[in-house]
Amino acid sequence: MYPIPSYHPSEIIQAQIHLAALEDRKTDAEILSKAAQLYFRIRQQVRSGRVIGLVDPERKDLLAEEIVEI
């Protein structure tokens, strides 16, 4: 494992992580791990030419919002 000595999230990010952990009954570390896994998966897919976005559940055939900055 590689330590990340310079990682110090802002108070806002820390609060969002903690709130998500409370809501999902997870630890802060589990939320960070899931976030990192999602980031790397998205990064891989974008590099292979895929588009990442959000889909309206009632219109699954239509991309509601494309996410361009990952």
Wavefront OBJ file of the C-alpha trace (Angstrom):
o trace
v 0.000 0.000 0.000
v 1.239 3.473 -0.834
v 0.714 6.150 1.803
v -0.830 9.429 0.715
v 0.840 11.880 3.105
v -0.305 15.049 1.363
v -4.005 14.165 1.139
v -6.026 16.534 3.299
v -9.605 16.933 2.096
v -11.342 20.239 2.737
v -13.803 20.483 5.587
v -16.666 20.458 3.067
v -15.428 17.229 1.451
v -14.846 15.663 4.869
v -18.410 16.533 5.862
v -19.818 15.094 2.618
v -17.842 11.881 3.096
v -19.001 11.569 6.689
v -22.650 12.284 5.811
v -22.590 9.683 3.026
v -21.042 7.187 5.435
v -23.754 7.827 8.003
v -26.558 7.606 5.432
v -25.181 4.398 3.904
v -24.100 2.874 7.222
v -20.500 2.622 6.057
v -17.218 3.956 7.377
v -15.574 7.049 5.954
v -12.809 4.779 4.637
v -15.359 2.596 2.803
v -16.854 5.675 1.144
v -13.403 6.875 0.049
v -12.558 3.416 -1.262
v -15.777 3.225 -3.272
v -15.193 6.732 -4.624
v -11.676 5.808 -5.741
v -12.898 2.583 -7.378
v -15.566 4.512 -9.275
v -13.048 7.157 -10.374
v -10.632 4.579 -11.770
v -13.439 2.687 -13.555
v -14.753 5.892 -15.129
v -11.225 6.991 -16.067
v -10.615 3.653 -17.808
v -13.886 3.838 -19.747
v -13.388 7.472 -20.820
v -9.890 6.644 -22.072
v -11.336 3.820 -24.150
v -13.714 6.264 -25.855
v -16.884 5.826 -23.848
v -19.065 8.688 -22.679
v -19.979 8.880 -19.016
v -23.221 10.512 -18.014
v -26.489 10.490 -16.161
v -29.651 8.938 -17.527
v -33.218 9.855 -16.651
v -34.800 6.656 -15.278
v -37.941 7.299 -17.326
v -35.954 7.833 -20.544
v -33.158 5.281 -20.368
v -32.538 5.690 -24.081
v -31.603 9.356 -23.610
v -28.453 10.717 -21.985
v -29.703 13.445 -19.647
v -26.312 14.871 -18.722
v -22.849 14.030 -19.981
v -20.030 14.154 -17.445
v -16.989 15.566 -19.213
v -14.478 16.454 -16.497
v -13.111 13.324 -14.816
l 1 2 3 4 5 6 7 8 9 10 11 12 13 14 15 16 17 18 19 20 21 22 23 24 25 26 27 28 29 30 31 32 33 34 35 36 37 38 39 40 41 42 43 44 45 46 47 48 49 50 51 52 53 54 55 56 57 58 59 60 61 62 63 64 65 66 67 68 69 70
